[in-house]
Amino acid sequence: MDLLIEKTIGIALDHGLIEGASIIVDATHTKARYNQKSPKMFLMEKSKLLRKAVYKVDEKMKEKFPQKPTNDELADELEYTRKVIQAVENEEALCQYPKVKEKLNYLKEVVEDHEERLSYSDDPDARVGHKTADSSFFGYKTHMAMNEERLITAAVMTTGEKTDGKYLQSLIKKSRKTGMTIDTVIGDKAYSEKENIQYANKNDLKLVASLNGTVTQGFRKKENEFEFNKDAGMYVCKAGHIAFKKIIIGKNRHGKNPRDTYFFDVEKCKVCPLREGCYKDGAKSKSYSTTIKSTEHTEQEAFQESDYFKMKMKERYKIEAKNSELKHRHGFETASSPGLFGLQIQGATAIFAVNMKRIQTLLKEKVS
């Protein structure tokens, strides 16, 4: 993917089609090819595959299998699945058939792991991401940079739960590697975290990204375990669970600044495989707090009021249009195959295509 992008930008530079020194950054989501499934549906599907494998060897096993549950309770489906496993294991000769043995072992793993899995899918890499506080998607994210001539200069594909701001530095480095000169980076509030502002200052870049107090990475504990989702306006824990409520608490007992406190669903925390060191058994609530105060943000706030900032921010719409083109004209709305590697191949070809189309348009405009 990087090679194809570098090639297209090289062509554009050779033909004098790139005049600006700004890049625009954003992330767009791609839905997984296979939908997320509930634990009950997943158990039903995998136990059915085992039964079908058994029937090909011995149809009389239908009489030995238990009665299927008639309700929607996960516990009953789990108990039924255990009985199916036991019925197959009681037939030693049956278990010697490779296809039966394979399906049996897999179903046993599913039953053992069910308490640590809140959902399942035939796509092993897809994850739940949040577009807003009330809506989510199951799939992947493409973090992308584009210049003002509407040519994509860099891209990074990740699973759906990853936050946008963490990939700004990678996008800048990749864009510069193509041969582009960059002095300004334009993005939304997700990119205005403290670490990105420091990076921009250190590398002589102007970061045109509006501040959002809740985005800051300064003065907060466990910053690697909780990340801010700018679309939902909430923090997400490392397990991918999003906070459902936020309140502002005044000065604390040390006389420091007000804190934004985010609350998580403890019912999810109780069964979370990553709860150790995060959730205390028996606790009635789980919250996470942030404070907002840094020199970098004070300087960035002043920069936001400048004419240059306001002028450059008007360019941001271009990348949203490019995201729409990728999705609706080049099939990037849904992954064509399961897995992150498959999406990277799909993304590489789609981005190469849109860049070559754009180069042709720019060449025609230059001639005319």
ZAMARGU-4260 file (C-alpha; in steps of 0.2 Angstrom, whole numbers, plus 5000, padded with zeros to 4 digits):
<rodrens>
0) 5000/5000/5000 | 5014/5012/5005 | 5023/5008/4989 | 5008/5012/4978 | 5004/5028/4987
5) 5022/5034/4985 | 5022/5030/4967 | 5006/5040/4963 | 5013/5055/4973 | 5029/5053/4964
10) 5020/5055/4947 | 5010/5070/4953 | 5026/5078/4959 | 5035/5075/4943 | 5021/5083/4933
15) 5021/5098/4945 | 5003/5094/4951 | 5006/5097/4970 | 5008/5115/4975 | 5002/5115/4993
20) 5012/5110/5009 | 4997/5105/5019 | 4989/5088/5023 | 4972/5084/5029 | 4970/5069/5041
25) 4954/5059/5046 | 4948/5041/5049 | 4934/5032/5040 | 4926/5015/5045 | 4924/5000/5035
30) 4911/4987/5040 | 4917/4969/5042 | 4911/4956/5029 | 4904/4945/5042 | 4892/4952/5055
35) 4895/4951/5074 | 4885/4937/5082 | 4878/4934/5099 | 4886/4920/5110 | 4869/4910/5108
40) 4869/4912/5089 | 4887/4907/5088 | 4885/4892/5099 | 4870/4886/5089 | 4880/4888/5073
45) 4895/4878/5079 | 4885/4864/5087 | 4875/4862/5071 | 4891/4860/5061 | 4896/4846/5074
50) 4880/4837/5072 | 4881/4838/5053 | 4898/4830/5053 | 4892/4817/5065 | 4876/4813/5054
55) 4888/4810/5039 | 4896/4796/5049 | 4881/4789/5059 | 4863/4795/5056 | 4857/4785/5071
60) 4865/4798/5082 | 4850/4809/5080 | 4842/4798/5093 | 4856/4800/5106 | 4857/4819/5105
65) 4847/4830/5118 | 4831/4840/5115 | 4835/4857/5108 | 4830/4872/5120 | 4815/4881/5115
70) 4819/4898/5123 | 4832/4912/5120 | 4842/4909/5136 | 4861/4908/5133 | 4862/4897/5149
75) 4850/4884/5141 | 4859/4884/5125 | 4876/4882/5134 | 4869/4867/5143 | 4862/4859/5127
80) 4879/4861/5119 | 4888/4853/5133 | 4876/4838/5132 | 4879/4837/5113 | 4898/4837/5116
85) 4896/4823/5129 | 4885/4813/5118 | 4898/4813/5104 | 4913/4809/5116 | 4903/4794/5123
90) 4905/4787/5105 | 4924/4783/5104 | 4924/4776/5087 | 4915/4792/5081 | 4928/4803/5088
95) 4942/4795/5077 | 4935/4803/5061 | 4945/4819/5058 | 4931/4830/5053 | 4921/4825/5068
100) 4936/4827/5080 | 4940/4844/5072 | 4922/4851/5075 | 4921/4843/5092 | 4937/4851/5098
105) 4932/4868/5091 | 4915/4867/5100 | 4923/4863/5116 | 4935/4878/5115 | 4920/4889/5112
110) 4911/4883/5127 | 4927/4885/5138 | 4929/4903/5132 | 4911/4909/5132 | 4913/4919/5148
115) 4927/4929/5141 | 4918/4933/5125 | 4904/4945/5123 | 4902/4942/5104 | 4908/4932/5090
120) 4911/4933/5072 | 4919/4923/5057 | 4930/4938/5055 | 4944/4936/5068 | 4951/4954/5067
125) 4935/4965/5066 | 4931/4975/5082 | 4917/4986/5088 | 4920/5005/5085 | 4909/5019/5090
130) 4903/5033/5077 | 4893/5042/5091 | 4888/5039/5109 | 4873/5030/5102 | 4879/5021/5087
135) 4893/5009/5083 | 4900/4998/5069 | 4909/4981/5068 | 4924/4981/5057 | 4939/4992/5054
140) 4946/5009/5052 | 4957/5017/5039 | 4967/5032/5046 | 4971/5043/5031 | 4981/5059/5025
145) 4977/5069/5010 | 4985/5084/5002 | 4975/5100/4996 | 4975/5093/4978 | 4965/5079/4985
150) 4978/5065/4983 | 4980/5052/4997 | 4997/5053/5004 | 4997/5040/5018 | 4985/5027/5025
155) 4985/5016/5040 | 4972/5002/5042 | 4968/4996/5060 | 4954/4987/5069 | 4938/4997/5073
160) 4941/5001/5091 | 4957/5011/5088 | 4956/5030/5091 | 4960/5043/5077 | 4973/5054/5086
165) 4986/5040/5089 | 4990/5038/5071 | 4994/5057/5067 | 5012/5055/5068 | 5013/5039/5057
170) 5003/5048/5044 | 5014/5063/5044 | 5030/5052/5043 | 5022/5042/5028 | 5017/5058/5019
175) 5034/5065/5020 | 5042/5049/5014 | 5033/5051/4998 | 5043/5067/4994 | 5030/5080/4999
180) 5035/5095/5009 | 5023/5098/5024 | 5021/5113/5035 | 5003/5111/5040 | 4992/5097/5046
185) 4973/5099/5046 | 4962/5088/5057 | 4947/5088/5068 | 4947/5088/5087 | 4953/5070/5089
190) 4970/5075/5083 | 4972/5090/5096 | 4979/5079/5110 | 4994/5085/5120 | 5006/5073/5112
195) 5002/5078/5095 | 5004/5096/5098 | 5021/5093/5106 | 5026/5083/5090 | 5020/5097/5079
200) 5030/5110/5088 | 5045/5099/5088 | 5044/5096/5069 | 5040/5114/5064 | 5022/5110/5059
205) 5006/5120/5062 | 4993/5109/5069 | 4976/5115/5063 | 4965/5105/5075 | 4952/5113/5087
210) 4955/5109/5105 | 4942/5098/5115 | 4946/5098/5133 | 4941/5080/5135 | 4953/5075/5121
215) 4969/5080/5131 | 4981/5067/5136 | 4989/5077/5149 | 4987/5075/5168 | 4977/5059/5168
220) 4981/5041/5175 | 4982/5025/5164 | 4982/5035/5148 | 4987/5019/5138 | 4972/5010/5145
225) 4958/5023/5141 | 4957/5032/5125 | 4945/5046/5119 | 4932/5043/5105 | 4929/5060/5098
230) 4913/5054/5088 | 4905/5047/5104 | 4912/5060/5115 | 4916/5047/5128 | 4931/5037/5133
235) 4934/5018/5128 | 4943/5006/5139 | 4956/4994/5132 | 4943/4980/5131 | 4933/4991/5119
240) 4919/4996/5131 | 4913/5014/5130 | 4907/5025/5144 | 4889/5028/5145 | 4889/5044/5156
245) 4900/5059/5159 | 4899/5072/5174 | 4909/5087/5178 | 4916/5087/5196 | 4922/5103/5203
250) 4939/5106/5212 | 4945/5091/5221 | 4952/5090/5238 | 4969/5095/5232 | 4962/5111/5225
255) 4966/5107/5207 | 4956/5109/5192 | 4938/5102/5188 | 4938/5084/5182 | 4928/5076/5168
260) 4922/5059/5175 | 4916/5045/5164 | 4906/5030/5170 | 4907/5012/5163 | 4894/4998/5164
265) 4900/4987/5178 | 4890/4972/5172 | 4902/4972/5157 | 4917/4975/5169 | 4912/4960/5180
270) 4914/4948/5165 | 4928/4957/5156 | 4944/4946/5153 | 4954/4962/5156 | 4946/4966/5173
275) 4961/4962/5183 | 4969/4978/5189 | 4955/4988/5182 | 4939/4983/5190 | 4938/4979/5209
280) 4927/4964/5212 | 4911/4970/5221 | 4913/4988/5216 | 4896/4996/5211 | 4903/5008/5199
285) 4918/5010/5187 | 4923/5028/5182 | 4938/5037/5174 | 4943/5055/5176 | 4953/5068/5166
290) 4959/5085/5170 | 4963/5099/5158 | 4978/5110/5160 | 4994/5112/5150 | 5005/5125/5141
295) 5003/5117/5125 | 4984/5118/5125 | 4985/5137/5130 | 4996/5140/5115 | 4985/5130/5104
300) 4969/5139/5110 | 4977/5156/5105 | 4982/5148/5088 | 4964/5143/5085 | 4959/5162/5085
305) 4971/5166/5071 | 4966/5170/5053 | 4978/5156/5046 | 4969/5143/5057 | 4952/5148/5052
310) 4957/5148/5033 | 4965/5131/5034 | 4951/5123/5043 | 4940/5127/5028 | 4950/5114/5019
315) 4945/5099/5030 | 4929/5095/5020 | 4939/5088/5006 | 4944/5073/5015 | 4926/5069/5020
320) 4922/5069/5001 | 4937/5058/4998 | 4931/5045/5011 | 4914/5045/5003 | 4921/5042/4986
325) 4931/5027/4992 | 4916/5020/5000 | 4902/5023/4987 | 4912/5022/4971 | 4926/5009/4975
330) 4917/4997/4987 | 4927/5002/5003 | 4911/5003/5014 | 4912/4985/5017 | 4927/4973/5018
335) 4927/4961/5003 | 4936/4948/5014 | 4939/4944/5032 | 4954/4949/5042 | 4965/4965/5043
340) 4977/4959/5029 | 4962/4957/5017 | 4957/4975/5021 | 4975/4981/5018 | 4975/4974/5000
345) 4958/4981/4997 | 4963/4998/5003 | 4979/4998/4993 | 4970/4995/4977 | 4956/5007/4980
350) 4968/5021/4986 | 4979/5018/4970 | 4963/5019/4959 | 4957/5036/4966 | 4974/5043/4966
355) 4977/5039/4948 | 4959/5046/4943 | 4963/5062/4952 | 4980/5063/4943 | 4971/5062/4927
360) 4959/5076/4932 | 4973/5087/4937 | 4983/5084/4921 | 4968/5089/4911 | 4965/5105/4921
365) 4983/5109/4919 | 4983/5107/4900 | 4967/5117/4899
</rodrens>
